Amino acid sequence: MVVSTEQALTLLTAFLVDQYWDQHEICTMYLRLEYNPVIMYPPCLIVVENLLYDLRIRVAHALRHAGLTQTEISRALHVSQAMVSKYLSQSVEFAPERDEVSQEIARMMAQGKEEKDILLYLCQTCFRWREGGSTCSLHSLPGCTVCYQLRSPEILDEKQSVIENVREALSILESCSAVIDLMPQVHMNIAMSLENARNPMEVAAFPGRLAPVHGVITAVSDPEFGASHHLASLLLRTGKRAVINIKYTDTLISVLKKLEISFSYSVNECRDVLIDKGGFGIEPCAYIFGKDAVSAAFTLLEISQSVE
């Protein structure tokens, strides 16, 4: 399905409103997009539109030179024979770096290497080009270090630490059957962000949320970054590090007061717990925050053992 620019902006606006963005924040973002088109032209788009297309042409020429027919080349590249004919009709200029990569891919294809091995080599090349190579040159964004940050050892270590913390928080909740009583109808989740998170992809949570199975809170898979945009947007907006969503009950407020746990009803005045009384078609919920996922889990344990 082809979506127009106007339709895309309408969908984006609706999503941002759902993620608690106010009108001023949305207008500011659109102004940035209008005057800085690079924001909507990421490095991966350059790879797809420019480098990948050029590589296919070079690989097609290399395979033809190796004696493969157009039909065999079309199978190898997963394109039509007509497209292979188009590739072969185009001349290629000498480019040492691209020629080296295309020759290696052609060699792997001709030798019958598995596609996963060819894909691994291609993706490794893509990252190399994005970290100061061809992609960087074509992107031309001064001072950009995005691609370096994606594979920074420090960030990878922090991500692993966050994942382990979220796993440990789940283990804590699994040990207490009383937590099940605070499971909302939309189910529960645990989310934790990197220290200086700036977008939902820097917040880890459980895909598919947590569900009760035989009286035990259970995850369908391991935590992943970008798995819960709703909880991620809440953490980004409040500046908190971790959160667990639970069911709102009539006795919750009195329990929080008894345990001397601070709470609020507004995301702009966030305390230890955020109360959302819901609305038409929206289930009332409470959000328990913590310095990390384990801290939030222990707070939830304390609350669950006090709720009647």
Secondary structure by P-SEA (a helix, b strand, c coil): ccccaaaaaaaaaaaaaaacccaaaaaaaaaaaaacccccccaaaaaaacaaaaaaaaaaaaaaaacccaaaaaaaacccaaaaaaaaaccccccaaaaaaaaaaaaaaaacccaaaaaaaaaaaaaaaaaacaaaaaacccccccccccccaaaaaaaaaaaaaaaaaaaaaaacccccccccccccbbbbbcccccccccbbbbccccccccccccccccccccccaaaaaaaaaaccccbbbbbbccaaaaaaaaacccccccccccccbbbbccccccccbbbbbcccaaaaaaaaaaaaaacc
